[in-house]
Amino acid sequence: MPDAMPQSEGLGLARSAGALAGLRVIDLTRVLGGPYCTMVLSDHGAEVIKLEPPQGDEVRDWGPPFDAEGTASYFLNINRNKQSVGLDLSKPEGKEVLLRLLEGADVLIENFKPGSMEKWGLGYEQVLSKRFPRLVHCRVSGFGGTGPLGGFPGYDAVLQAMTGLMSINGTETSGPTRLGTPIVDIATGLFSTIAILMALQERERSGRGQYCDMTLHDCGMALLHPHAPNFFLNGKRPQATGNPHPNLVPYSKFTTRTCEIFVAAGNDPAFRKFCEFLGIPEVAKDERFATNGGRVVNREALTAILNERFATEDGHELTRRMLAAGLPAGPVLHVDEAMAADHTAHRAMVTELGSYRGLGTPIKLSRTPGGTRAVPPRFAEHTESVLQKHGYSAEEVKALRASGVLVEERRR
């Protein structure tokens, strides 16, 4: 991997070797959950070797939009800093290449159908844990390998539906609605990152790796706060509430003269301060609204009062003044507006390197800051360099290429 580039050559670039420098990750994942995990690791210095199947990671085709080389934005945003090797694991020689690459590796992450690695003679318990006792093996799957749904395929929207997330998103008129971002896949990537780092931390004490069993099902369920806890306590089926919070009022979207805004009052003192700021202190003294419980019961009446109060305001200017007064509020921005915001730039949340633009890392470390080190790889771009680094001779690489084990062009 190239050394961290100086900040002057782009935006949101790595300015250190990274907190995970020296960590080697063999990445067999495709689509989003697994690649999101390995992006987080690579942003912070891990060497990630992405082994792509002969057809490549299919999200290279999930567009438009595409870049000048025909790679979709879906792939570009989550595969920076990685090295790509085209490898056919269906061939015995391909499995031997994988095993050779695992020598000295710290982490293996894959999202094959449960049982696939075992069928190929690469199962963790039977083979990998014995040959590589320090290896952390993370599997990302839809439902895991056992249980009533064990082994079934899983996709983000399907798991949003099955875990209850869709049922609490949307409004009474819209019905259950898919979240606009693939939240289950992304959360699975983040939870997988946490699992891997936990296993690596424990390895410092035990000297042994372990298996991380990560599923879209479990990670989707873990996102049901506060709706599942509400159900556990009151036994009532949670309903979609649209923008309003089910447990807090006011915590919702309102319309101003210039834009929509979102305001939040997290407790009774905050609500009193909120009303004082808006010049309506009598509202906070109204017995219907004096406590959060009362405001939840009388939500519609309070909403009508606040909509009338906000109707003549410039929402952008008002929310800036509210923030300055310590009151949580903000304009409802479109994605292009959020990308162009001054604070987005200040926090380096848009990263640029050459023609590449992506979302920056949200993890800000003081001594070992992470960030973009290299642009997303072309398919099989690093095959030869990776194998040479792992001791393959030019003749061995040539033979593997001739046998079709190493794949240079995607097979459509």
MIKOLVEX-575162 format. One record per residue (C-alpha): x, y, z; residue number from 1; chain; residue in one letter. Coordinates in nm, 3 decimals, decimal comma. Last residue first. Layout:
# MIKOLVEX-575162
       xx       yy       zz    i  ch  aa
        X        Y        Z  NUM   A   a
...
This chain:
# MIKOLVEX-575162
       xx       yy       zz    i  ch  aa
   -1,946   -1,161   -1,729  412   A   r
   -1,599   -1,287   -1,646  411   A   r
   -1,394   -0,996   -1,519  410   A   r
   -1,051   -0,962   -1,675  409   A   e
   -0,728   -1,049   -1,493  408   A   e
   -0,828   -1,375   -1,326  407   A   v
   -0,566   -1,578   -1,141  406   A   l
   -0,667   -1,942   -1,119  405   A   v
   -0,713   -1,953   -1,496  404   A   g
   -0,438   -2,211   -1,555  403   A   s
   -0,225   -1,961   -1,751  402   A   a
   -0,248   -1,705   -1,471  401   A   r
   -0,142   -1,959   -1,212  400   A   l
    0,153   -2,061   -1,433  399   A   a
    0,263   -1,699   -1,488  398   A   k
    0,240   -1,627   -1,115  397   A   v
    0,453   -1,932   -1,041  396   A   e
    0,711   -1,829   -1,302  395   A   e
    0,731   -1,475   -1,165  394   A   a
    0,799   -1,622   -0,822  393   A   s
    0,543   -1,615   -0,543  392   A   y
    0,679   -1,512   -0,206  391   A   g
    0,386   -1,329   -0,047  390   A   h
    0,501   -0,989   -0,173  389   A   k
    0,513   -1,137   -0,523  388   A   q
    0,154   -1,250   -0,483  387   A   l
    0,037   -0,905   -0,377  386   A   v
    0,227   -0,728   -0,658  385   A   s
    0,092   -0,963   -0,925  384   A   e
   -0,273   -0,944   -0,825  383   A   t
   -0,280   -0,572   -0,747  382   A   h
   -0,515   -0,442   -1,018  381   A   e
   -0,734   -0,753   -1,015  380   A   a
   -1,045   -0,535   -1,077  379   A   f
   -0,952   -0,168   -1,055  378   A   r
   -0,883   -0,057   -0,703  377   A   p
   -1,059    0,216   -0,505  376   A   p
   -0,827    0,519   -0,466  375   A   v
   -0,540    0,504   -0,220  374   A   a
   -0,462    0,642    0,124  373   A   r
   -0,794    0,796    0,230  372   A   t
   -0,837    0,857    0,600  371   A   g
   -0,701    0,769    0,941  370   A   g
   -0,567    0,985    1,221  369   A   p
   -0,310    0,821    1,447  368   A   t
   -0,230    1,067    1,726  367   A   r
   -0,563    1,249    1,769  366   A   s
   -0,808    0,992    1,634  365   A   l
   -1,116    1,100    1,436  364   A   k
   -1,346    0,817    1,329  363   A   i
   -1,607    0,965    1,093  362   A   p
   -1,404    0,859    0,788  361   A   t
   -1,465    1,067    0,478  360   A   g
   -1,743    1,012    0,226  359   A   l
   -1,611    0,983   -0,126  358   A   g
   -1,452    1,171   -0,414  357   A   r
   -1,198    1,022   -0,653  356   A   y
   -1,070    1,236   -0,941  355   A   s
   -0,735    1,291   -0,770  354   A   g
   -0,783    1,209   -0,404  353   A   l
   -1,086    1,364   -0,238  352   A   e
   -1,255    1,305    0,095  351   A   t
   -1,586    1,460    0,198  350   A   v
   -1,637    1,434    0,573  349   A   m
   -1,327    1,640    0,641  348   A   a
   -1,484    1,785    0,960  347   A   r
   -1,435    2,143    0,840  346   A   h
   -1,569    2,052    0,496  345   A   a
   -1,889    1,908    0,640  344   A   t
   -1,906    2,210    0,871  343   A   h
   -1,917    2,445    0,573  342   A   d
   -2,205    2,260    0,409  341   A   a
   -2,160    2,145    0,047  340   A   a
   -2,216    1,773    0,117  339   A   m
   -2,523    1,853    0,328  338   A   a
   -2,671    2,066    0,048  337   A   e
   -2,615    1,789   -0,208  336   A   d
   -2,779    1,538    0,027  335   A   v
   -3,088    1,755    0,084  334   A   h
   -3,103    1,949    0,409  333   A   l
   -3,370    1,959    0,680  332   A   v
   -3,256    2,265    0,876  331   A   p
   -3,126    2,211    1,228  330   A   g
   -3,223    2,216    1,594  329   A   a
   -3,081    2,122    1,933  328   A   p
   -3,112    2,424    2,168  327   A   l
   -2,788    2,545    2,322  326   A   g
   -2,846    2,914    2,246  325   A   a
   -2,601    2,902    1,953  324   A   a
   -2,796    2,604    1,823  323   A   l
   -3,118    2,802    1,840  322   A   m
   -2,959    3,094    1,657  321   A   r
   -2,843    2,862    1,378  320   A   r
   -3,190    2,704    1,375  319   A   t
   -3,355    3,043    1,325  318   A   l
   -3,124    3,157    1,046  317   A   e
   -3,177    2,843    0,840  316   A   h
   -3,550    2,827    0,916  315   A   g
   -3,627    3,186    0,818  314   A   d
   -3,930    3,237    1,041  313   A   e
   -4,290    3,325    0,950  312   A   t
   -4,447    2,980    0,996  311   A   a
   -4,245    2,881    1,304  310   A   f
   -4,497    3,001    1,564  309   A   r
   -4,797    2,859    1,379  308   A   e
   -4,626    2,521    1,343  307   A   n
   -4,537    2,535    1,712  306   A   l
   -4,895    2,586    1,829  305   A   i
   -5,030    2,312    1,599  304   A   a
   -4,762    2,069    1,716  303   A   t
   -4,855    2,137    2,078  302   A   l
   -5,218    2,042    2,018  301   A   a
   -5,121    1,731    1,822  300   A   e
   -4,876    1,600    2,087  299   A   r
   -5,116    1,621    2,380  298   A   n
   -5,039    1,273    2,519  297   A   v
   -4,667    1,304    2,437  296   A   v
   -4,664    1,658    2,578  295   A   r
   -4,820    1,540    2,902  294   A   g
   -4,557    1,272    2,946  293   A   g
   -4,286    1,525    2,864  292   A   n
   -4,411    1,750    3,142  291   A   t
   -4,548    2,106    3,140  290   A   a
   -4,733    2,058    2,811  289   A   f
   -5,098    1,997    2,904  288   A   r
   -5,054    2,190    3,230  287   A   e
   -4,968    2,502    3,029  286   A   d
   -4,655    2,652    3,190  285   A   k
   -4,430    2,560    2,896  284   A   a
   -4,678    2,726    2,660  283   A   v
   -4,675    3,045    2,867  282   A   e
   -4,307    3,095    2,786  281   A   p
   -4,392    3,171    2,419  280   A   i
   -4,109    3,402    2,312  279   A   g
   -3,935    3,137    2,103  278   A   l
   -3,630    3,138    2,334  277   A   f
   -3,850    3,111    2,641  276   A   e
   -4,034    2,816    2,484  275   A   c
   -3,709    2,628    2,416  274   A   f
   -3,576    2,706    2,765  273   A   k
   -3,894    2,553    2,912  272   A   r
   -3,858    2,256    2,680  271   A   f
   -3,494    2,205    2,782  270   A   a
   -3,598    2,210    3,149  269   A   p
   -3,863    1,944    3,070  268   A   d
   -3,637    1,703    2,882  267   A   n
   -3,497    1,621    2,538  266   A   g
   -3,631    1,911    2,337  265   A   a
   -3,559    1,845    1,970  264   A   a
   -3,615    2,053    1,659  263   A   v
   -3,609    1,958    1,291  262   A   f
   -3,649    2,225    1,025  261   A   i
   -3,830    2,257    0,693  260   A   e
   -3,734    2,548    0,475  259   A   c
   -3,787    2,916    0,398  258   A   t
   -4,105    3,030    0,573  257   A   r
   -4,082    2,755    0,834  256   A   t
   -4,223    2,403    0,844  255   A   t
   -4,174    2,162    1,134  254   A   f
   -4,003    1,826    1,179  253   A   k
   -4,001    1,638    1,508  252   A   s
   -3,885    1,599    1,865  251   A   y
   -4,125    1,811    2,066  250   A   p
   -4,218    1,581    2,234  249   A   v
   -4,025    1,266    2,327  248   A   l
   -4,116    0,894    2,349  247   A   n
   -4,240    0,798    2,000  246   A   p
   -4,019    1,058    1,827  245   A   h
   -4,203    1,251    1,554  244   A   p
   -4,086    1,212    1,192  243   A   n
   -4,318    0,937    1,076  242   A   g
   -4,482    0,759    1,369  241   A   t
   -4,479    0,401    1,244  240   A   a
   -4,638    0,183    1,510  239   A   q
   -4,495   -0,015    1,798  238   A   p
   -4,714   -0,313    1,908  237   A   r
   -4,812   -0,262    2,270  236   A   k
   -4,682   -0,493    2,545  235   A   g
   -4,599   -0,196    2,771  234   A   n
   -4,244   -0,274    2,888  233   A   l
   -4,111   -0,515    2,629  232   A   f
   -4,286   -0,317    2,356  231   A   f
   -4,116    0,008    2,459  230   A   n
   -3,786   -0,179    2,474  229   A   p
   -3,844   -0,303    2,116  228   A   a
   -3,927    0,047    1,988  227   A   h
   -3,646    0,237    2,156  226   A   p
   -3,421    0,099    2,007  225   A   h
   -3,477   -0,146    1,723  224   A   l
   -3,123   -0,130    1,581  223   A   l
   -3,007   -0,455    1,746  222   A   a
   -3,268   -0,646    1,544  221   A   m
   -3,098   -0,537    1,222  220   A   g
   -2,762   -0,652    1,356  219   A   c
   -2,903   -0,992    1,450  218   A   d
   -3,068   -1,053    1,113  217   A   h
   -2,781   -0,914    0,907  216   A   l
   -2,562   -1,176    1,069  215   A   t
   -2,216   -1,185    1,226  214   A   m
   -2,057   -1,505    1,359  213   A   d
   -1,705   -1,402    1,466  212   A   c
   -1,469   -1,702    1,493  211   A   y
   -1,162   -1,689    1,716  210   A   q
   -0,792   -1,611    1,731  209   A   g
   -0,559   -1,728    2,003  208   A   r
   -0,268   -1,567    2,188  207   A   g
   -0,487   -1,553    2,498  206   A   s
   -0,423   -1,199    2,623  205   A   r
   -0,341   -1,011    2,302  204   A   e
   -0,594   -1,234    2,126  203   A   r
   -0,866   -1,071    2,338  202   A   e
   -0,789   -0,738    2,171  201   A   q
   -0,795   -0,899    1,827  200   A   l
   -1,132   -1,057    1,903  199   A   a
   -1,271   -0,723    2,020  198   A   m
   -1,135   -0,552    1,707  197   A   l
   -1,303   -0,813    1,489  196   A   i
   -1,634   -0,782    1,671  195   A   a
   -1,629   -0,401    1,651  194   A   i
   -1,562   -0,413    1,276  193   A   t
   -1,840   -0,668    1,238  192   A   s
   -2,079   -0,435    1,426  191   A   f
   -1,987   -0,159    1,179  190   A   l
   -2,034   -0,375    0,871  189   A   g
   -2,358   -0,514    1,010  188   A   t
   -2,476   -0,158    1,075  187   A   a
   -2,402   -0,069    0,713  186   A   i
   -2,589   -0,371    0,578  185   A   d
   -2,885   -0,311    0,810  184   A   v
   -2,897    0,064    0,733  183   A   i
   -2,914    0,037    0,358  182   A   p
   -3,011    0,407    0,336  181   A   t
   -3,360    0,523    0,235  180   A   g
   -3,523    0,326    0,515  179   A   l
   -3,782    0,089    0,370  178   A   r
   -4,138    0,188    0,453  177   A   t
   -4,415    0,018    0,651  176   A   p
   -4,744    0,200    0,577  175   A   g
   -4,751    0,523    0,382  174   A   s
   -5,073    0,654    0,536  173   A   t
   -4,990    0,583    0,901  172   A   e
   -4,638    0,711    0,842  171   A   t
   -4,297    0,572    0,748  170   A   g
   -4,056    0,368    0,957  169   A   n
   -4,170    0,157    1,255  168   A   i
   -4,283   -0,137    1,042  167   A   s
   -3,980   -0,115    0,815  166   A   m
   -3,745   -0,186    1,106  165   A   l
   -3,944   -0,488    1,222  164   A   g
   -3,668   -0,746    1,183  163   A   t
   -3,819   -0,914    0,876  162   A   m
   -3,878   -0,603    0,666  161   A   a
   -3,542   -0,440    0,728  160   A   q
   -3,399   -0,788    0,671  159   A   l
   -3,553   -0,804    0,324  158   A   v
   -3,431   -0,451    0,254  157   A   a
   -3,072   -0,539    0,344  156   A   d
   -3,043   -0,871    0,166  155   A   y
   -3,027   -1,216    0,318  154   A   g
   -2,976   -1,566    0,181  153   A   p
   -3,092   -1,866    0,386  152   A   f
   -2,830   -2,077    0,562  151   A   g
   -3,005   -2,081    0,898  150   A   g
   -3,367   -1,962    0,886  149   A   l
   -3,509   -2,210    1,139  148   A   p
   -3,178   -2,225    1,330  147   A   g
   -2,822   -2,276    1,210  146   A   t
   -2,570   -2,121    0,968  145   A   g
   -2,627   -1,754    1,037  144   A   g
   -2,923   -1,547    0,922  143   A   f
   -2,805   -1,322    0,637  142   A   g
   -2,434   -1,385    0,653  141   A   s
   -2,110   -1,212    0,752  140   A   v
   -1,834   -1,448    0,862  139   A   r
   -1,537   -1,318    1,058  138   A   c
   -1,231   -1,538    1,105  137   A   h
   -0,969   -1,406    1,349  136   A   v
   -0,647   -1,598    1,285  135   A   l
   -0,407   -1,668    1,574  134   A   r
   -0,440   -2,048    1,546  133   A   p
   -0,367   -2,052    1,173  132   A   f
   -0,347   -2,419    1,069  131   A   r
   -0,571   -2,544    1,348  130   A   k
   -0,818   -2,256    1,344  129   A   s
   -0,828   -2,269    0,963  128   A   l
   -0,902   -2,638    0,916  127   A   v
   -1,187   -2,808    1,104  126   A   q
   -1,311   -2,524    1,322  125   A   e
   -1,273   -2,247    1,064  124   A   y
   -1,389   -2,435    0,756  123   A   g
   -1,165   -2,425    0,449  122   A   l
   -1,228   -2,771    0,303  121   A   g
   -1,441   -2,628    0,022  120   A   w
   -1,760   -2,759    0,182  119   A   k
   -1,658   -2,593    0,511  118   A   e
   -1,607   -2,259    0,335  117   A   m
   -1,949   -2,293    0,174  116   A   s
   -2,132   -2,398    0,491  115   A   g
   -2,289   -2,059    0,552  114   A   p
   -2,337   -1,880    0,217  113   A   k
   -2,024   -1,677    0,148  112   A   f
   -1,974   -1,350    0,330  111   A   n
   -1,605   -1,354    0,410  110   A   e
   -1,360   -1,192    0,651  109   A   i
   -1,017   -1,336    0,731  108   A   l
   -0,813   -1,146    0,987  107   A   v
   -0,456   -1,147    1,118  106   A   d
   -0,267   -1,268    0,812  105   A   a
    0,083   -1,415    0,856  104   A   g
    0,007   -1,715    0,639  103   A   e
   -0,343   -1,642    0,512  102   A   l
   -0,203   -1,553    0,168  101   A   l
   -0,070   -1,907    0,135  100   A   r
   -0,409   -2,052    0,229   99   A   l
   -0,578   -1,833   -0,030   98   A   l
   -0,331   -1,937   -0,300   97   A   v
   -0,390   -2,301   -0,209   96   A   e
   -0,764   -2,247   -0,245   95   A   k
   -0,706   -2,108   -0,593   94   A   g
   -0,495   -2,412   -0,685   93   A   e
   -0,788   -2,635   -0,593   92   A   p
   -1,008   -2,443   -0,840   91   A   k
   -1,343   -2,301   -0,727   90   A   s
   -1,152   -2,027   -0,547   89   A   l
   -1,094   -1,838   -0,873   88   A   d
   -0,888   -1,533   -0,780   87   A   l
   -0,878   -1,173   -0,905   86   A   g
   -0,669   -0,972   -0,657   85   A   v
   -0,768   -0,620   -0,554   84   A   s
   -0,576   -0,408   -0,304   83   A   q
   -0,778   -0,187   -0,070   82   A   k
   -0,745    0,181    0,031   81   A   n
   -1,083    0,268   -0,119   80   A   r
   -1,352    0,002   -0,141   79   A   n
   -1,662    0,152    0,017   78   A   i
   -1,738    0,465   -0,189   77   A   n
   -1,618    0,329   -0,523   76   A   l
   -1,835    0,018   -0,527   75   A   f
   -2,170    0,196   -0,504   74   A   y
   -2,036    0,474   -0,729   73   A   s
   -2,027    0,221   -1,012   72   A   a
   -1,713    0,137   -1,209   71   A   t
   -1,721    0,206   -1,583   70   A   g
   -1,367    0,339   -1,624   69   A   e
   -1,479    0,703   -1,648   68   A   a
   -1,683    0,665   -1,330   67   A   d
   -2,032    0,515   -1,319   66   A   f
   -2,362    0,662   -1,199   65   A   p
   -2,544    0,451   -1,289   64   A   p
   -2,511    0,204   -1,136   63   A   g
   -2,465   -0,120   -0,947   62   A   w
   -2,209   -0,278   -1,182   61   A   d
   -1,903   -0,263   -0,953   60   A   r
   -2,159   -0,382   -0,698   59   A   v
   -2,110   -0,730   -0,838   58   A   e
   -1,766   -0,775   -0,681   57   A   d
   -1,577   -0,944   -0,960   56   A   g
   -1,702   -1,209   -1,201   55   A   q
   -1,388   -1,418   -1,146   54   A   p
   -1,421   -1,385   -0,767   53   A   p
   -1,253   -1,090   -0,595   52   A   e
   -0,989   -1,132   -0,327   51   A   l
   -0,962   -0,796   -0,152   50   A   k
   -0,630   -0,763    0,029   49   A   i
   -0,674   -0,514    0,312   48   A   v
   -0,363   -0,377    0,482   47   A   e
   -0,494   -0,213    0,797   46   A   a
   -0,406    0,154    0,836   45   A   g
   -0,709    0,328    0,977   44   A   h
   -0,906    0,376    0,656   43   A   d
   -0,831    0,010    0,584   42   A   s
   -1,023   -0,110    0,889   41   A   l
   -1,324    0,110    0,814   40   A   v
   -1,315   -0,002    0,450   39   A   m
   -1,294   -0,364    0,567   38   A   t
   -1,622   -0,329    0,756   37   A   c
   -1,799   -0,156    0,466   36   A   y
   -1,673   -0,433    0,236   35   A   p
   -1,836   -0,695    0,463   34   A   g
   -2,180   -0,532    0,480   33   A   g
   -2,188   -0,391    0,125   32   A   l
   -2,164   -0,613   -0,189   31   A   v
   -1,875   -0,860   -0,172   30   A   r
   -1,658   -1,019    0,092   29   A   t
   -1,343   -1,232    0,057   28   A   l
   -1,118   -0,987    0,242   27   A   d
   -0,782   -1,106    0,372   26   A   i
   -0,682   -0,856    0,641   25   A   v
   -0,327   -0,775    0,753   24   A   r
   -0,277   -0,551    1,056   23   A   l
    0,060   -0,375    1,053   22   A   g
   -0,092   -0,027    1,079   21   A   a
   -0,423   -0,046    1,266   20   A   l
   -0,400    0,292    1,443   19   A   a
   -0,295    0,458    1,119   18   A   g
    0,028    0,510    0,926   17   A   a
   -0,034    0,880    0,975   16   A   s
   -0,183    1,176    0,787   15   A   r
   -0,452    0,980    0,602   14   A   a
   -0,634    1,195    0,348   13   A   l
   -0,958    1,382    0,414   12   A   g
   -0,900    1,619    0,124   11   A   l
   -0,622    1,601   -0,132   10   A   g
   -0,254    1,653   -0,203    9   A   e
   -0,201    1,915    0,071    8   A   s
   -0,281    1,660    0,342    7   A   q
    0,041    1,473    0,277    6   A   p
    0,000    1,118    0,148    5   A   m
    0,003    0,815    0,372    4   A   a
    0,242    0,559    0,228    3   A   d
    0,126    0,354   -0,066    2   A   p
    0,000    0,000    0,000    1   A   m
